[in-house]
Amino acid sequence: MPPSLYADTDAEDILLVRQVAAADRAALAGLYRGYHRRLSRFLSRLTRRNDLIEEVINDCFWIVWQKAAEFRGESRVSTWIMGIAYRCTLKALRQEGGLDTVDDGEPRLAQESTDPQADRELRNWLDKGLEHLNAEQALTLDLAYGSGHSLEEISAIMQCPVSTVKARMFHARVKLRNLLPTLATPHAGRTGDGAIV
């Protein structure tokens, strides 16, 4: 999204947050509608459980309702809301038994549902690659390239130093650069007799 669109969207979101702080339920509903799809996609990187995602989104907006008056505009509204959702998800996953893991024991992102307006073949190919990243790397890439957040905003959302965000992006890119050509090969992952490995 171009910077001018971020500014326009954030100005609208700031107004809604101010209205929520004044106990305007319609403004909260507007924020909910505006962020639900984005949060669902983002949280699907941590869990495949739609019921848990919906619960986390509801918890997130309950916190928005309670804390709207404390929002000072030190970050974009999207950064604030995504950060709340991220922390709510980590808390819920700890209570529910943890992140989905791949064989090496590292957390991984859950496969996201197909976006009907995206190029499905490219999206599926990239999703296959992203499944091989740990959750933190995949979320970092999603926040940077999928949602257009800056390094500083990702740092705030994920509550880690900017240097950690940079390292996650670097290692994720290296993994994807090495992995994606293999995934693009039609017979990748098959044995000589055609069985999938």
Backbone bond lengths (Angstrom), bond angles and torsions (degrees), N, CA, C in turn:
res aa  C-N    CA-C-N  psi(-1)  N-CA   C-N-CA  omega(-1)  CA-C   N-CA-C  phi
1 M - - - 1.451 - - 1.526 108.51 -
2 P 1.348 119.67 130.85 1.459 122.37 179.17 1.527 110.71 -61.52
3 P 1.370 117.10 150.11 1.462 120.72 -178.08 1.519 114.18 -53.29
4 S 1.352 118.41 -37.00 1.468 120.18 -179.53 1.533 111.28 -64.00
5 L 1.349 116.93 -35.24 1.462 119.68 177.57 1.524 111.06 -69.57
6 Y 1.358 116.98 -35.36 1.469 119.80 175.02 1.517 109.39 -59.98
7 A 1.346 116.71 -44.72 1.462 120.87 -177.78 1.521 110.59 -62.65
8 D 1.339 117.11 -44.20 1.463 120.88 179.26 1.525 111.36 -63.29
9 T 1.341 115.34 -46.58 1.457 120.17 -179.78 1.519 110.54 -63.45
10 D 1.332 117.05 -43.05 1.456 119.55 -178.25 1.527 111.07 -66.57
11 A 1.329 117.29 -37.22 1.466 119.79 177.64 1.529 110.31 -61.23
12 E 1.329 116.38 -41.93 1.475 120.44 177.41 1.529 110.58 -65.08
13 D 1.347 115.74 -42.28 1.464 120.02 -179.73 1.529 111.53 -66.34
14 I 1.326 117.50 -38.44 1.465 121.04 178.23 1.521 110.07 -61.98
15 L 1.321 115.83 -42.68 1.469 119.96 177.34 1.528 110.57 -60.53
16 L 1.334 116.56 -44.23 1.467 119.87 178.94 1.524 111.42 -62.99
17 V 1.336 117.24 -40.84 1.470 120.31 179.31 1.530 110.10 -63.53
18 R 1.322 116.54 -41.01 1.477 119.73 177.46 1.531 110.62 -62.13
19 Q 1.324 115.84 -39.82 1.466 119.60 178.50 1.531 110.96 -67.90
20 V 1.342 116.42 -37.62 1.460 120.33 176.62 1.528 109.33 -63.09
21 A 1.332 116.77 -40.74 1.471 121.03 178.39 1.529 111.13 -60.14
22 A 1.334 116.34 -26.82 1.469 121.40 177.64 1.536 111.00 -91.60
23 A 1.339 116.44 17.76 1.469 123.83 176.71 1.528 113.77 67.34
24 D 1.329 116.49 35.06 1.465 122.08 177.68 1.534 109.08 -89.73
25 R 1.327 115.67 105.01 1.464 120.59 -177.90 1.530 112.36 -67.09
26 A 1.314 117.52 -31.74 1.469 120.87 178.45 1.527 110.26 -65.32
27 A 1.325 117.18 -36.68 1.467 120.86 177.39 1.525 110.42 -66.29
28 L 1.334 116.64 -40.09 1.466 120.21 176.83 1.531 109.87 -62.51
29 A 1.313 116.39 -42.26 1.470 120.48 177.94 1.528 110.58 -61.97
30 G 1.326 116.96 -37.79 1.462 120.90 177.24 1.520 112.31 -64.37
31 L 1.327 116.36 -43.91 1.470 119.80 176.01 1.521 110.48 -62.67
32 Y 1.311 116.23 -43.31 1.469 121.46 -179.59 1.529 110.27 -58.30
33 R 1.327 115.63 -49.85 1.474 119.71 179.49 1.528 111.13 -61.86
34 G 1.316 116.40 -39.22 1.460 120.48 -178.00 1.516 114.29 -70.21
35 Y 1.328 116.96 -26.29 1.466 120.66 -175.32 1.518 114.53 -110.65
36 H 1.310 119.04 -13.95 1.461 120.71 -173.51 1.524 112.77 -55.31
37 R 1.307 117.46 -51.44 1.469 120.57 -176.86 1.524 111.39 -63.90
38 R 1.335 116.15 -43.75 1.463 120.61 -179.65 1.531 110.21 -63.22
39 L 1.338 116.95 -42.87 1.464 120.22 179.38 1.529 111.29 -67.37
40 S 1.321 117.18 -38.98 1.468 120.22 178.02 1.521 110.53 -59.30
41 R 1.311 116.40 -45.51 1.462 121.04 179.85 1.521 110.72 -64.28
42 F 1.317 116.02 -45.92 1.456 122.13 -179.30 1.534 110.58 -61.86
43 L 1.316 117.46 -47.26 1.463 120.87 -176.30 1.523 112.43 -72.50
44 S 1.336 116.46 -22.69 1.462 118.87 177.30 1.516 111.14 -67.16
45 R 1.320 117.33 -10.93 1.461 121.59 174.09 1.526 110.98 -74.02
46 L 1.323 116.88 -18.94 1.463 121.02 -178.52 1.523 113.58 -105.08
47 T 1.333 117.46 -27.52 1.461 120.13 -178.16 1.522 109.80 -152.32
48 R 1.313 115.15 149.85 1.466 121.08 175.96 1.516 111.69 -93.10
49 R 1.302 116.97 -6.35 1.461 121.23 -175.87 1.524 110.62 -78.81
50 N 1.319 115.40 105.62 1.470 119.96 -179.88 1.518 112.31 -62.82
51 D 1.336 116.95 -34.28 1.460 119.37 178.63 1.526 111.08 -63.82
52 L 1.334 116.75 -39.38 1.457 120.78 178.91 1.528 110.63 -69.26
53 I 1.325 116.75 -39.95 1.467 120.93 178.21 1.526 109.46 -60.35
54 E 1.324 117.40 -46.80 1.466 120.40 179.64 1.524 111.37 -62.80
55 E 1.321 116.23 -40.01 1.466 120.29 178.45 1.526 110.56 -63.29
56 V 1.326 116.43 -43.20 1.471 120.94 -179.99 1.524 110.46 -65.03
57 I 1.316 117.49 -42.11 1.464 120.10 179.04 1.525 110.09 -61.85
58 N 1.319 116.90 -42.71 1.470 120.04 177.19 1.524 111.22 -63.40
59 D 1.329 116.86 -42.69 1.469 120.60 176.95 1.526 110.79 -61.24
60 C 1.334 115.41 -42.08 1.459 121.29 179.56 1.527 110.75 -58.35
61 F 1.321 116.84 -46.36 1.464 119.05 -177.33 1.520 112.52 -76.77
62 W 1.305 117.18 -20.84 1.468 119.40 171.30 1.532 108.52 -66.91
63 I 1.341 116.15 -41.23 1.469 120.43 177.12 1.526 110.17 -66.30
64 V 1.333 117.30 -41.76 1.472 120.36 176.48 1.529 109.41 -57.06
65 W 1.325 117.25 -44.20 1.459 121.71 179.15 1.529 111.12 -59.56
66 Q 1.330 115.51 -43.72 1.460 120.28 -177.73 1.527 113.50 -74.53
67 K 1.318 117.45 -33.58 1.466 121.74 -170.57 1.535 114.37 -107.51
68 A 1.308 118.49 4.25 1.471 120.69 -175.94 1.522 112.30 -56.08
69 A 1.311 117.47 -37.50 1.466 120.61 -179.18 1.526 111.82 -66.67
70 E 1.332 117.04 -20.61 1.469 121.05 -179.57 1.528 112.65 -87.79
71 F 1.332 117.40 -10.16 1.465 120.00 179.79 1.521 108.89 -68.49
72 R 1.323 116.87 120.97 1.470 123.00 -175.37 1.523 113.75 -104.82
73 G 1.316 117.43 -0.82 1.457 119.03 179.61 1.512 113.70 78.00
74 E 1.337 117.79 19.40 1.468 120.83 178.95 1.524 111.47 -75.71
75 S 1.316 116.58 -11.39 1.460 122.98 174.92 1.518 106.96 -141.06
76 R 1.337 116.05 172.58 1.452 118.64 172.95 1.522 108.58 -68.15
77 V 1.307 116.31 154.07 1.465 120.86 177.68 1.521 109.68 -58.89
78 S 1.326 117.10 -40.43 1.469 120.15 -179.61 1.525 111.09 -61.41
79 T 1.328 117.43 -37.82 1.464 120.90 178.11 1.519 110.09 -64.31
80 W 1.319 116.32 -43.05 1.455 121.82 179.94 1.533 111.08 -62.68
81 I 1.336 116.30 -48.88 1.461 120.90 -177.68 1.528 111.06 -67.39
82 M 1.339 117.68 -42.63 1.466 120.60 179.04 1.524 110.45 -63.53
83 G 1.312 117.10 -37.79 1.460 120.61 177.55 1.520 111.81 -63.65
84 I 1.328 116.30 -43.49 1.472 120.19 177.37 1.530 109.48 -60.96
85 A 1.322 116.71 -46.08 1.472 120.63 -178.57 1.525 111.00 -63.47
86 Y 1.321 116.88 -40.79 1.469 120.90 179.57 1.527 110.30 -61.48
87 R 1.319 116.84 -47.65 1.467 120.52 -179.65 1.530 111.54 -66.06
88 C 1.324 117.39 -39.07 1.473 120.68 176.51 1.532 110.64 -62.23
89 T 1.332 116.70 -39.57 1.460 120.67 180.00 1.513 111.08 -65.99
90 L 1.334 116.98 -46.67 1.461 119.50 179.04 1.527 110.84 -59.11
91 K 1.325 116.44 -41.33 1.471 120.44 178.52 1.526 110.37 -63.43
92 A 1.331 116.86 -45.80 1.468 120.84 -179.24 1.529 110.99 -64.13
93 L 1.322 116.91 -40.27 1.462 120.16 -179.68 1.523 111.52 -67.28
94 R 1.319 116.98 -37.23 1.471 119.91 175.98 1.534 109.64 -62.12
95 Q 1.323 116.34 -41.35 1.469 120.75 -179.51 1.528 111.73 -70.58
96 E 1.334 116.22 -32.30 1.466 121.10 -176.03 1.525 113.67 -90.82
97 G 1.319 117.94 -7.55 1.458 118.77 178.27 1.506 115.21 115.90
98 G 1.305 119.21 6.83 1.455 120.16 169.89 1.503 116.84 105.61
99 L 1.336 113.06 179.44 1.461 123.37 -179.12 1.516 110.80 -76.91
100 D 1.330 116.85 154.38 1.456 121.12 169.26 1.522 106.30 -62.86
101 T 1.344 118.01 144.31 1.456 119.07 -179.93 1.513 110.72 -128.43
102 V 1.337 114.80 154.53 1.455 120.79 172.95 1.516 107.20 -94.00
103 D 1.331 118.10 178.19 1.458 122.03 -173.84 1.519 113.78 -57.95
104 D 1.325 118.70 -30.38 1.465 119.91 -178.30 1.523 111.94 -80.77
105 G 1.339 117.37 3.44 1.450 121.21 176.27 1.516 114.36 85.24
106 E 1.325 117.87 -2.54 1.459 119.96 179.26 1.521 109.48 -81.02
107 P 1.359 117.22 145.28 1.452 118.50 175.44 1.520 110.27 -61.67
108 R 1.299 117.20 148.82 1.459 119.02 176.62 1.511 110.01 -136.61
109 L 1.306 114.08 162.41 1.458 118.88 178.18 1.508 109.57 -80.26
110 A 1.302 114.80 147.55 1.453 120.35 174.54 1.520 108.04 -80.19
111 Q 1.310 116.95 152.67 1.457 119.77 -178.78 1.517 110.16 -69.22
112 E 1.306 114.71 131.77 1.457 121.09 -177.59 1.520 109.66 -83.09
113 S 1.305 116.43 151.04 1.453 119.26 177.42 1.520 109.24 -71.20
114 T 1.328 115.80 154.75 1.456 120.57 -175.93 1.522 110.82 -70.52
115 D 1.314 116.03 132.64 1.462 121.91 176.73 1.523 106.71 -85.82
116 P 1.325 118.37 115.76 1.463 120.65 -173.18 1.520 113.98 -61.54
117 Q 1.320 118.64 -21.87 1.458 120.39 -177.91 1.527 112.13 -92.98
118 A 1.308 117.94 -6.97 1.468 121.34 -179.58 1.517 109.72 -89.71
119 D 1.276 115.93 163.54 1.459 120.80 174.41 1.523 106.87 -72.14
120 R 1.330 116.51 107.41 1.470 120.81 -171.76 1.519 113.13 -61.10
121 E 1.304 117.64 -41.01 1.458 119.39 -177.99 1.529 110.74 -63.29
122 L 1.325 117.37 -46.94 1.459 121.01 178.85 1.519 110.59 -64.57
123 R 1.320 116.65 -43.70 1.472 121.21 -179.07 1.525 111.06 -60.89
124 N 1.344 116.04 -45.32 1.462 119.82 179.43 1.521 111.15 -63.09
125 W 1.305 116.15 -40.09 1.464 121.48 179.51 1.528 109.99 -63.36
126 L 1.318 116.20 -46.75 1.465 119.95 178.51 1.521 111.52 -66.14
127 D 1.324 116.89 -39.92 1.465 120.06 178.23 1.524 110.98 -59.89
128 K 1.326 116.16 -39.62 1.467 119.37 177.52 1.516 110.42 -60.29
129 G 1.314 116.10 -40.86 1.466 119.72 177.80 1.515 111.75 -67.83
130 L 1.319 117.11 -43.37 1.459 121.01 -178.24 1.521 112.34 -65.12
131 E 1.335 117.29 -27.90 1.462 120.31 178.32 1.525 111.86 -62.85
132 H 1.316 116.64 -21.68 1.463 120.94 -178.00 1.530 112.48 -89.85
133 L 1.311 116.86 -3.44 1.463 120.65 176.49 1.522 108.78 -90.14
134 N 1.339 115.75 156.90 1.465 116.19 172.93 1.524 107.71 -74.99
135 A 1.308 116.42 164.84 1.468 121.75 -172.31 1.520 112.34 -58.67
136 E 1.329 117.16 -42.14 1.462 119.79 -177.92 1.524 111.67 -64.02
137 Q 1.332 116.93 -41.51 1.469 120.10 178.73 1.526 110.78 -65.40
138 A 1.319 116.60 -45.03 1.465 120.23 -178.54 1.522 111.48 -65.48
139 L 1.325 117.21 -42.20 1.464 120.24 178.38 1.518 110.72 -64.11
140 T 1.324 116.37 -39.03 1.461 120.38 179.12 1.524 110.39 -61.34
141 L 1.336 116.80 -46.74 1.472 119.86 178.58 1.520 111.04 -64.01
142 D 1.322 116.92 -40.92 1.464 120.53 -179.74 1.530 110.75 -63.20
143 L 1.324 116.38 -42.93 1.468 119.67 179.05 1.527 111.13 -65.86
144 A 1.331 116.84 -39.23 1.467 120.49 -177.82 1.522 111.78 -74.06
145 Y 1.325 116.39 -53.22 1.462 119.53 -172.16 1.522 113.36 -95.61
146 G 1.322 117.14 -30.35 1.460 119.95 179.60 1.515 112.88 -82.67
147 S 1.340 116.45 -37.37 1.463 120.53 -176.39 1.519 113.69 -111.30
148 G 1.324 117.72 -9.16 1.458 120.99 175.99 1.521 115.58 74.48
149 H 1.333 117.42 25.73 1.461 120.09 178.91 1.531 110.50 -80.45
150 S 1.323 115.51 146.73 1.460 121.32 176.96 1.519 110.19 -76.12
151 L 1.329 116.72 168.45 1.459 120.80 177.76 1.527 111.01 -58.50
152 E 1.328 115.99 -40.96 1.466 120.69 -179.46 1.527 110.99 -65.33
153 E 1.332 116.44 -39.44 1.460 120.07 179.11 1.528 111.37 -68.05
154 I 1.331 116.55 -40.11 1.466 120.25 177.28 1.524 109.52 -63.40
155 S 1.315 115.82 -40.13 1.464 121.32 176.96 1.525 110.63 -58.52
156 A 1.325 116.64 -42.84 1.468 120.90 179.45 1.528 111.28 -68.50
157 I 1.319 117.22 -42.72 1.465 121.19 -179.14 1.522 110.52 -63.40
158 M 1.332 116.62 -46.59 1.460 121.11 -173.97 1.530 112.55 -92.49
159 Q 1.316 116.43 0.42 1.463 122.84 177.74 1.528 112.25 51.58
160 C 1.334 114.32 56.72 1.458 120.68 177.47 1.528 107.66 -145.55
161 P 1.327 117.77 162.31 1.467 119.80 179.51 1.530 112.06 -65.29
162 V 1.320 115.96 155.07 1.469 121.21 176.92 1.520 110.18 -58.60
163 S 1.329 116.98 -35.91 1.471 120.03 179.45 1.533 110.91 -61.73
164 T 1.314 117.69 -33.97 1.466 121.45 176.82 1.525 110.37 -69.00
165 V 1.321 116.81 -40.32 1.467 120.87 176.67 1.521 109.62 -60.29
166 K 1.337 116.93 -46.53 1.471 121.24 179.70 1.526 110.79 -60.99
167 A 1.327 116.65 -42.77 1.472 120.16 -179.89 1.525 110.68 -64.23
168 R 1.330 116.92 -42.50 1.470 119.91 178.99 1.518 110.89 -62.19
169 M 1.327 116.65 -42.14 1.467 120.11 179.20 1.528 110.60 -64.35
170 F 1.320 116.63 -43.60 1.460 120.64 -179.81 1.524 110.65 -60.20
171 H 1.324 117.30 -51.67 1.465 121.01 -177.51 1.531 111.38 -66.03
172 A 1.319 117.74 -35.43 1.466 120.67 177.51 1.523 110.61 -65.35
173 R 1.323 117.06 -43.30 1.471 120.09 179.58 1.525 110.93 -63.26
174 V 1.343 116.59 -41.76 1.468 120.14 179.35 1.523 109.87 -62.04
175 K 1.334 116.87 -46.15 1.469 120.31 179.19 1.523 110.86 -60.16
176 L 1.328 116.76 -45.77 1.465 120.16 -178.75 1.525 111.78 -66.08
177 R 1.331 116.82 -40.13 1.463 120.36 179.59 1.530 110.26 -60.40
178 N 1.317 117.02 -38.22 1.465 120.94 -179.86 1.527 112.71 -80.41
179 L 1.317 117.18 -29.37 1.455 121.56 -173.07 1.526 114.25 -90.04
180 L 1.326 117.73 -40.93 1.469 120.55 -172.34 1.526 114.14 -59.96
181 P 1.343 120.28 -39.58 1.474 117.41 177.53 1.534 111.98 -60.39
182 T 1.331 117.44 -35.22 1.460 121.30 178.04 1.519 110.57 -66.34
183 L 1.331 116.48 -42.51 1.462 120.60 -179.75 1.527 112.25 -68.38
184 A 1.324 116.69 -27.11 1.460 120.96 -178.72 1.523 112.02 -76.59
185 T 1.347 117.38 -19.30 1.450 121.36 179.48 1.529 108.76 -70.79
186 P 1.335 118.08 127.47 1.464 120.71 -174.11 1.527 114.33 -55.45
187 H 1.333 118.45 -33.86 1.466 120.20 -175.97 1.513 111.98 -105.58
188 A 1.324 117.73 15.92 1.463 119.77 178.64 1.515 109.36 -62.14
189 G 1.304 115.39 136.26 1.458 119.58 178.24 1.524 113.76 86.23
190 R 1.362 118.14 8.33 1.467 120.27 178.93 1.525 109.56 -114.25
191 T 1.313 115.85 148.45 1.452 121.35 176.54 1.517 108.81 -85.97
192 G 1.325 117.15 177.52 1.458 121.67 -179.95 1.519 113.33 -60.26
193 D 1.335 117.60 -27.93 1.471 119.56 -179.11 1.527 112.96 -92.24
194 G 1.362 115.30 8.14 1.463 119.76 175.43 1.513 114.14 91.27
195 A 1.342 117.55 -4.52 1.456 119.99 179.97 1.531 109.63 -72.58
196 I 1.307 116.05 143.60 1.459 120.16 177.66 1.528 107.80 -80.61
197 V 1.331 114.14 131.23 1.463 119.80 -179.95 1.513 109.71 -86.44
